[in-house]
Amino acid sequence: MLCPKILDVKALDNFKVKLKYETGEIKIFNVLPYIFGKWYEELYNDNYFKTVHLISGGKGIEWEHGQDIAPHELYDMSIIEN
């Protein structure tokens, strides 16, 4: 599935990220259910969690050591910000 390009990502409190899409949509994604296992355990550190950034071309998001979440999950499982 092709998802809209992500223009901006910002780490929020409580393991959530705010995503701004090329469609103009602003969505909130809860990362907490995805943080399990050794690969994602660093995300429990608030300072590390805040290192989230865009993957080149707005195809997704990732953290400094390569942890990421599939773009379709980010789009489909997030809620529109009110």
C-alpha positions as CSV (number, residue, x, y, z in Angstrom):
1,M,0.0,0.0,0.0
2,L,1.3,3.4,-0.9
3,C,1.0,5.9,2.0
4,P,1.2,9.7,1.8
5,K,4.7,11.2,2.3
6,I,5.4,12.3,5.8
7,L,6.6,15.9,6.0
8,D,7.3,16.1,9.7
9,V,7.6,14.0,12.8
10,K,7.7,15.2,16.4
11,A,8.1,13.1,19.6
12,L,5.3,13.6,22.1
13,D,4.9,12.5,25.7
14,N,3.7,9.0,26.6
15,F,5.5,7.3,23.6
16,K,3.5,9.0,20.9
17,V,4.6,10.8,17.8
18,K,2.9,13.5,15.8
19,L,3.0,13.0,12.1
20,K,2.3,15.6,9.4
21,Y,1.4,14.2,6.0
22,E,1.6,15.7,2.5
23,T,-2.2,15.4,2.4
24,G,-2.4,18.0,5.2
25,E,-3.4,15.4,7.7
26,I,-1.9,15.6,11.2
27,K,-2.0,12.3,13.0
28,I,-0.9,10.9,16.4
29,F,0.6,7.5,16.5
30,N,1.0,5.5,19.8
31,V,4.4,3.7,19.7
32,L,4.0,2.0,23.1
33,P,2.3,-1.2,21.8
34,Y,5.2,-1.6,19.4
35,I,8.0,-1.3,22.0
36,F,8.8,-4.8,23.0
37,G,11.9,-7.0,22.6
38,K,15.5,-6.1,22.6
39,W,15.4,-4.2,19.3
40,Y,12.9,-1.6,20.6
41,E,13.8,-1.4,24.3
42,E,15.9,1.7,23.8
43,L,12.7,3.6,22.9
44,Y,11.7,3.4,26.6
45,N,14.4,6.0,27.3
46,D,12.7,9.4,26.9
47,N,15.8,11.1,25.6
48,Y,16.4,8.4,23.0
49,F,12.7,8.4,22.0
50,K,13.0,12.1,21.1
51,T,15.7,11.3,18.5
52,V,12.9,10.2,16.1
53,H,13.4,11.6,12.6
54,L,12.2,11.2,9.0
55,I,13.6,8.6,6.7
56,S,14.9,10.2,3.5
57,G,12.1,11.2,1.2
58,G,9.4,11.1,3.9
59,K,8.9,7.4,3.5
60,G,8.8,6.7,7.2
61,I,10.3,7.4,10.6
62,E,13.2,5.9,12.5
63,W,15.4,6.4,15.5
64,E,19.2,6.8,15.7
65,H,20.0,3.1,15.9
66,G,17.6,2.1,13.1
67,Q,14.4,1.2,14.9
68,D,11.5,2.0,12.7
69,I,7.8,1.3,12.2
70,A,6.2,0.3,8.8
71,P,4.8,3.4,7.0
72,H,1.4,1.7,6.5
73,E,1.1,1.0,10.2
74,L,1.9,4.6,11.0
75,Y,-0.8,5.9,8.7
76,D,-3.5,3.3,9.3
77,M,-3.1,2.9,13.1
78,S,-2.8,6.6,14.0
79,I,-5.6,8.9,14.9
80,I,-6.3,12.3,13.4
81,E,-5.4,15.1,15.7
82,N,-8.4,17.2,16.7
